[in-house]
C-alpha cells in the first residue's frame, strides 16, 4: 500500500470507528458535534457539559429574557441535524489524562477518546469578596439559571439596581432595567462604559446613551463593600466615591474567567487567557508544541491571528464559537493537506438603549479611531479603528448594514483612515487616539519555567501562581 | 460568443428578444466582473464585487446625481425619481424614510402586521384556485389567474388602496414597467419610444392617483399604512406629504409587482426541473429553500438602475470613474460560478444560498418579509392543490421590462384542482 493510500485508509477508518469526546455542551460543542456528523464521522461521539440543560443560546439571556419576553428555559439552540451522541449533562469534566487518553468526570467515570475537543468556554467572574458573594440579591449572569433568577428579582420591582461593571453585559442589563422602569446605578472602574472593547472615544458616546436614558452612571468608581440585612439580603453598597447606595439587587458583571481548571496537570498550554492552539484549532502543549489529538473551539480557544501580527487572540463572540467549531470538527477528521484554518474576522452585536451596536475586526488592536459615516449625535454612525495606517476594526451604532464594507476593508488590511463616503459624511472625519486603557496587568497568572537539562527532557512546567 | 465585446454582450443581455434567457450574455460580461459597457455605464456581474459595492458608501442610489450629469448617460431611469424615494436616495434621508415607513410594517413597532396577513393570503390563494376549479378549465395562466390576484389584494389591504381601483392602476403599472423600466436597446426603436411616452403619461397619472389617496388619508385617517405614514408621530415624525406621495407610489408598485414574478418563477423553475414537483410534494420542508433558489436563478428584480459612483472606485481590476452610473446585476451575480457551484442548476436543497434576489445592503427589499410569506403560502398551496401541472410552452412570453423581469403569462395544463 502506498503512503497516501495508508493515510486515506486511516482517515476513513477513524471516521467509521473513532471515538470523539467534546467537553463543553454549549454553542461551540453542539455545533462541532453537528459538523462532525456532517463531515461523515460515524464513530462514537460523546458530549460532556456541566449544566443540566440541553445546549441553549446565551445572547438573549441579558436581553429578551431579563425583559421578561422569553422564559429563561426557552432559548434552546435550534438543532441543524441529529447527532446521535452520548450525552453527559450536569456532570463536569474534572480532569484530562493525555497518556491514557481519558477525560475524567466529576462522578469518577473515565471517558476514553481518540480525539478530544475542548469547548468549556468561560464563566462569569464572581464577586471578589467571598463572604459578600453569598448575599441574596447579588447576581452574576452567564447561565440560564442565572438569568431566570435575575429576571425574577427584576420583576419584583426592586427600588434600585446596582450594576458593577459596564462592559457589554453590564450595559445591556442597565438598558433592560431602564426599559423595566427601574432605577439603576452603574459603577464602572474605568472612565467609560465599553472602554475595554471599544476605547474611550466610543465609550463616551456609550456613557451619554446611558445617562440620556436615566442611568446613574458612575465612572472611575469601584464598589468597595456590599452590606446585607439580617436576612443576609444585600441592602447597601459602599462606593469609592464616598457614597453609600441603598440597593435591592446587585449584578456583578465583571467579565469572565476561562474554564481551564479541569485541565490542570494535563500539560497543555492553558492559562488566564484560555487554551493556546494553532489557527487550525489544534491545542498546544505546555511546551508550545502542537498536539495531534486535542482541539479547541469557542471562548476558550486562543490562537494566533494572521491579520493581527500573529498575536494570540481569543474572541468571546457567538460567531467565533460557531465557525471555530466547524473548523475544529473538520480538522478533527482530516489530515494535512485537507485541514483548514479558522481565520475569522471576529464580529459581535449588542442591543442597548434602543441602539443596535455591531462590531467587526479587533477594535482594541487599533490605536486610532475615526467616525466614518453618519451622525454621532443621532446615534447612527460607523467608526473605523486603525493601527499604523491600516484598518483593524470597526463598530457601528444603528448602522449595521454597513458592517460588510468594513469587514472587507479589514480583510484586505486596507489603508486607514478609509476613504470618505459619498454621502452622510460625519461632521468630524479626523482620526483621533482611540483611548484604550492600558492593558490591565494580568493577575494570578501562573509562571511558566523551563526545566530539564538534556535536550531530550527539556520542557516547560507551571510554577504555582503568585498573587501580585 | 467568444469574441463579443462588453458593449455587444450588454446590449444582447438587455434586448427583449433575449428576455427569456439573458444569462449566457451575463456569463460573457462576467469575464470582467466589473466592466464598462459603453456610454459611461459600468455593470457588475461578479458576486464578490457586487457584494462589496452594495455595501460601499461611495456608491450612491440618488438618481438626482445622474440627472446632474450633462452628458446624458444612456440606460438609467430618468423619469423615475424626480424626487428621492427611499429606493433612490442616500442616507440620511433614505434611512429616515425607511424608518418612518418600517414603523408601520415590521418589528419592533409593528411586529404583527405581516404575520396577521396570513389568513387573508391563504384565503386569496384558495379563492383563486376555487375559481379555476369552478370554471372546469384544465389550462390556466399562473400569472393572471393566480400569481397576480394574491399580492395585489394583499398590498391594497395593507396600504389602504381601494381594490376597485385595481383595473385603473394595473394599466398604469403595466405602462410604467414597459415604458420606463426597460433600459435596453429596445427603448430606442419607434415602438420603444411610443412605450416610453405611454410610460411617462401613465407614471404621471399613477403619481397623481397615489397623491390623491394620501390627501384623502390626511383628511380622514384610518388604520392603513398610507394613513399612518402621514398621520402618526414617531421618533422621526410623520412623513412629509411630498415624501409620502412618492413613497406611497413606490410601495404600491414594489409591493406586488415583483411578488407576482417570484410566484411565476417558482412554478416555472420547478416545472422545468425533472423530478422537482414530486420532490417538493413529498418534502414540503424544502419549499422555503426552493423559493430562495428560484430567486437566485430568476431574480425578479434583475437590477435597479439608480446607482452611481461618488468617487473613483477600484474593484475587480477595474476603476469606476467618479460619477459613472453602476448597475449591480443581481440576476447575473446569482449565477457566478465562483460563488455558486453548478449555478445554472435549480437545486431546491441548495445550501449556503446567499443570493441577491432581495438585493443587498441598505436598500435590501423593504417588503421581503411580506413577499416571503405570500410566496410561501402561494407556492405551498399550489403544490398541494394543483394536480399534475405541466408547462404549456417554454420559454413563456416575457414582460417588456428587463429590470422587473418575469413571464407575462405562464400557461400550464393541469389534471384538476384538489379541494
Interface residues (C-beta under 8 A of the other chain):
Chain A: X372 X373 X374 X375 X378 X380 X401 X402 X403 X404 X405 X408 X419 X421 X422 X423 X424
Chain B: X51 X52 X54 X55 X56 X57 X58 X59 X60 X62 X90 X91 X92 X95 X309 X310 X311 X361 X362 X364
